[in-house]
């Protein structure tokens, strides 16, 4: 894939993971469309990156917004890379509580819409656009990378909606890769563990300590540039397809409280964060 002639669409492209990916793709020579609902944050990043970055304000769950962003990417080069990394803070209701309160269905639907429906919406539209590309020497017309999470396999209490969405992203990677093989579009996913992003920076010290305690090596949080580096590896490895790769420092995941800081039965529970 000749990145100097290639354009990319990064949803959530001004966030922690998405911002690092937008920077790296531009460094590699690609033109990058940053799809973001928050215009100011996206404009600041685009100014930092320079002329290879273009902002398109929009919502990854909106068909019209995504189609418009893809059209911008197609004007900049051969649209052949799509990375989906949009996400928000995770509310933490239990499925049901001891006092008989059930999980709020509105919260559940919102988490599924943002973390599952949105990435699929961008994937389907990006793949359809890539189908018109001329194939490269491998017969490849494009690459799509979605963001799962270690929660897909190691879902925590009070994260049922998030875990369900991220498990679906993992499950869909292979199914979509097999669907899109005939048109030469690859699909992979990355399942991050605790990556240092603004959301994690705002978590409680108790949760930060608990998360790093479970990491084998290196004994630290992951960095957003490491996510972007893994995206680059996927671009450069055409035989890598249909896979979900954990990026977590060989983390083990015992039960870790993910609810807002409270005291229950004399024990402190840590604050909410999105570890992925």
C-alpha positions as CSV (number, residue, x, y, z in Angstrom):
1,X,0.0,0.0,0.0
2,X,1.6,3.3,-1.2
3,X,0.6,5.6,1.7
4,X,1.7,8.7,-0.1
5,X,-1.3,8.1,-2.4
6,X,-3.6,6.9,0.3
7,X,-6.2,8.6,2.5
8,X,-7.5,7.4,5.8
9,X,-10.6,8.0,7.8
10,X,-10.2,7.8,11.6
11,X,-13.4,8.0,13.7
12,X,-12.8,9.4,17.1
13,X,-9.7,10.7,15.3
14,X,-8.9,13.5,17.9
15,X,-9.2,11.3,21.0
16,X,-6.5,9.4,22.8
17,X,-6.1,6.4,20.6
18,X,-7.6,8.1,17.5
19,X,-5.4,11.1,17.9
20,X,-2.2,9.1,18.1
21,X,-3.3,7.1,15.0
22,X,-4.1,10.3,13.0
23,X,-0.6,11.6,13.8
24,X,1.1,8.4,12.9
25,X,-0.8,7.9,9.6
26,X,0.1,11.5,8.6
27,X,3.8,10.8,9.5
28,X,3.7,7.8,7.2
29,X,2.5,10.0,4.4
30,X,-1.2,9.4,4.3
31,X,-3.9,12.1,4.2
32,X,-6.1,11.7,7.2
33,X,-9.7,12.7,7.7
34,X,-10.5,13.2,11.4
35,X,-14.1,12.3,12.1
36,X,-15.0,13.9,15.4
37,X,-18.1,15.4,17.0
38,X,-15.9,17.9,19.0
39,X,-14.8,20.4,16.5
40,X,-12.4,22.4,18.7
41,X,-10.4,19.4,19.8
42,X,-10.2,18.1,16.2
43,X,-9.1,21.5,14.9
44,X,-6.3,21.7,17.5
45,X,-5.0,18.3,16.5
46,X,-5.2,19.0,12.7
47,X,-3.3,22.3,13.2
48,X,-0.6,20.3,15.1
49,X,-0.4,17.6,12.4
50,X,-0.4,20.0,9.4
51,X,-1.7,19.9,5.9
52,X,-2.2,16.1,5.7
53,X,-5.0,16.3,8.3
54,X,-8.5,17.4,7.5
55,X,-11.3,17.7,10.1
56,X,-14.9,16.5,9.3
57,X,-17.2,17.2,12.2
58,X,-19.7,14.4,12.6
59,X,-21.0,11.4,14.5
60,X,-19.8,7.9,13.6
61,X,-23.4,6.6,14.2
62,X,-24.8,8.9,11.4
63,X,-24.9,7.5,7.9
64,X,-24.9,10.9,6.4
65,X,-22.0,12.1,8.4
66,X,-19.9,9.1,7.6
67,X,-20.7,9.2,3.9
68,X,-19.7,12.9,3.8
69,X,-16.4,12.1,5.6
70,X,-15.6,9.3,3.2
71,X,-16.2,11.7,0.3
72,X,-13.7,14.0,1.8
73,X,-11.2,11.1,2.1
74,X,-11.8,10.1,-1.5
75,X,-11.0,13.7,-2.7
76,X,-7.6,13.4,-0.9
77,X,-6.3,10.2,-2.3
78,X,-7.2,6.5,-2.6
79,X,-9.4,5.9,0.4
80,X,-8.0,2.6,1.7
81,X,-7.6,2.9,5.5
82,X,-10.3,3.2,8.1
83,X,-9.6,3.1,11.9
84,X,-12.5,3.3,14.3
85,X,-11.6,4.3,17.8
86,X,-14.4,6.5,19.0
87,X,-15.6,6.0,22.6
88,X,-16.9,7.8,25.6
89,X,-16.8,7.4,29.4
90,X,-18.6,4.3,30.6
91,X,-21.5,4.5,33.0
92,X,-21.4,1.7,35.5
93,X,-24.8,0.4,36.6
94,X,-25.1,-3.2,37.7
95,X,-27.5,-5.6,35.9
96,X,-29.6,-5.4,39.1
97,X,-28.8,-4.2,42.6
98,X,-29.6,-5.6,46.0
99,X,-32.4,-3.0,46.4
100,X,-34.1,-4.3,43.2
101,X,-33.0,-1.6,40.8
102,X,-32.5,-3.0,37.2
103,X,-29.9,-1.8,34.7
104,X,-31.2,1.3,32.8
105,X,-32.0,0.2,29.3
106,X,-31.3,3.7,28.0
107,X,-27.8,3.5,29.2
108,X,-27.4,0.0,27.7
109,X,-28.7,1.1,24.3
110,X,-26.4,4.2,24.3
111,X,-23.3,2.0,25.0
112,X,-24.3,-0.4,22.3
113,X,-25.0,2.4,19.8
114,X,-21.7,4.2,20.4
115,X,-19.3,1.2,20.8
116,X,-20.9,-1.3,18.4
117,X,-23.4,0.2,16.0
118,X,-21.2,3.2,15.3
119,X,-18.1,1.2,14.4
120,X,-20.2,-1.1,12.2
121,X,-21.8,1.8,10.5
122,X,-18.4,3.2,9.5
123,X,-17.1,-0.2,8.6
124,X,-19.9,-1.1,6.2
125,X,-19.8,2.3,4.4
126,X,-16.0,2.4,4.3
127,X,-15.8,-1.2,2.8
128,X,-18.4,-0.3,0.2
129,X,-16.3,2.7,-0.9
130,X,-13.1,0.7,-0.9
131,X,-14.6,-1.9,-3.2
132,X,-14.2,0.6,-6.1
133,X,-10.4,0.9,-5.5
134,X,-7.9,-0.6,-7.9
135,X,-6.3,-3.6,-6.2
136,X,-2.6,-3.4,-5.2
137,X,0.0,-6.2,-5.9
138,X,-1.7,-8.3,-3.2
139,X,-5.2,-7.9,-4.6
140,X,-5.9,-5.6,-1.6
141,X,-8.3,-2.6,-1.8
142,X,-8.3,-1.5,1.8
143,X,-7.9,-2.2,5.5
144,X,-10.3,-1.5,8.4
145,X,-9.3,-1.6,12.0
146,X,-11.9,-1.6,14.8
147,X,-11.3,-1.2,18.5
148,X,-12.3,-3.9,20.8
149,X,-11.0,-4.2,24.4
150,X,-9.7,-6.7,26.9
151,X,-13.2,-6.4,28.3
152,X,-14.4,-8.5,25.4
153,X,-12.8,-11.5,27.2
154,X,-12.5,-10.2,30.7
155,X,-15.6,-8.2,31.3
156,X,-15.8,-6.5,34.7
157,X,-18.7,-6.2,37.0
158,X,-20.7,-3.0,36.2
159,X,-19.4,-3.0,32.6
160,X,-22.0,-5.4,31.0
161,X,-23.0,-3.1,28.2
162,X,-19.4,-2.1,27.3
163,X,-18.2,-5.7,27.6
164,X,-21.0,-6.8,25.3
165,X,-20.2,-4.2,22.7
166,X,-16.5,-4.9,22.7
167,X,-17.1,-8.7,22.6
168,X,-19.2,-8.1,19.5
169,X,-16.4,-6.1,17.8
170,X,-14.1,-9.0,18.4
171,X,-16.5,-11.6,17.1
172,X,-17.3,-9.5,14.0
173,X,-13.6,-9.1,12.9
174,X,-13.4,-12.6,11.5
175,X,-16.9,-12.6,10.1
176,X,-16.4,-9.3,8.3
177,X,-13.0,-10.3,7.0
178,X,-14.6,-13.4,5.4
179,X,-17.4,-11.3,4.0
180,X,-15.0,-8.7,2.5
181,X,-12.3,-11.1,1.3
182,X,-13.8,-11.3,-2.2
183,X,-13.4,-7.5,-2.6
184,X,-9.9,-7.4,-1.1
185,X,-10.7,-5.5,2.1
186,X,-9.1,-6.7,5.3
187,X,-10.6,-6.3,8.8
188,X,-8.8,-6.6,12.1
189,X,-9.4,-5.3,15.6
190,X,-7.2,-4.2,18.5
191,X,-8.2,-5.1,22.1
192,X,-6.4,-2.6,24.3
193,X,-5.9,-3.0,28.0
194,X,-5.2,0.0,30.2
195,X,-3.9,2.7,27.8
196,X,-3.0,6.1,29.1
197,X,-5.6,8.5,27.6
198,X,-7.3,11.6,29.1
199,X,-10.1,9.4,30.4
200,X,-7.8,7.1,32.3
201,X,-5.8,10.0,33.6
202,X,-9.0,11.2,35.3
203,X,-9.6,7.8,37.1
204,X,-9.0,7.3,40.8
205,X,-5.6,6.5,42.1
206,X,-7.1,3.2,43.5
207,X,-8.2,2.1,40.1
208,X,-4.9,3.1,38.4
209,X,-3.0,1.1,41.0
210,X,-5.3,-2.0,40.6
211,X,-4.9,-2.0,36.8
212,X,-1.1,-1.7,36.7
213,X,-0.8,-4.4,39.4
214,X,-2.3,-6.8,36.9
215,X,0.1,-6.1,34.1
216,X,3.0,-8.6,33.7
217,X,5.4,-6.4,31.7
218,X,6.2,-3.7,31.0
219,X,4.8,-2.6,34.4
220,X,3.0,0.5,33.3
221,X,0.1,1.7,31.3
222,X,0.2,1.3,27.6
223,X,0.7,4.5,25.5
224,X,-1.5,5.7,22.7
225,X,1.4,5.7,20.3
226,X,1.7,1.9,20.8
227,X,-1.9,1.5,19.6
228,X,-1.0,3.6,16.5
229,X,2.1,1.5,16.0
230,X,0.0,-1.7,15.9
231,X,-2.3,0.0,13.3
232,X,0.9,0.6,11.3
233,X,1.9,-3.0,11.6
234,X,-1.5,-4.1,10.4
235,X,-1.1,-1.9,7.3
236,X,2.3,-3.3,6.5
237,X,1.2,-7.0,6.9
238,X,-1.2,-7.9,4.2
239,X,-1.6,-11.5,5.4
240,X,-2.9,-10.4,8.8
241,X,-6.7,-10.5,8.5
242,X,-9.7,-11.3,10.6
243,X,-7.7,-11.1,13.9
244,X,-8.2,-9.4,17.2
245,X,-4.9,-8.6,18.9
246,X,-4.7,-7.8,22.6
247,X,-2.5,-4.8,23.5
248,X,-2.2,-5.2,27.3
249,X,1.3,-6.1,28.6
250,X,0.2,-9.7,29.2
251,X,-2.4,-8.4,31.7
252,X,-4.3,-10.8,33.9
253,X,-7.7,-9.5,34.9
254,X,-9.1,-10.5,38.3
255,X,-12.3,-8.8,39.5
256,X,-11.6,-5.1,39.7
257,X,-14.3,-2.7,41.0
258,X,-15.2,-0.2,38.2
259,X,-17.9,1.7,40.0
260,X,-17.7,5.3,41.3
261,X,-15.8,5.6,44.6
262,X,-18.0,4.4,47.4
263,X,-17.7,2.4,50.6
264,X,-19.5,-1.0,50.8
265,X,-19.1,-3.2,53.8
266,X,-16.1,-1.3,54.9
267,X,-14.2,-1.7,51.6
268,X,-13.2,1.1,49.3
269,X,-14.2,0.7,45.6
270,X,-12.3,2.5,42.9
271,X,-13.6,5.1,40.5
272,X,-14.9,4.7,37.0
273,X,-12.6,4.7,34.0
274,X,-12.5,3.3,30.5
275,X,-9.4,1.1,30.6
276,X,-9.5,0.5,26.8
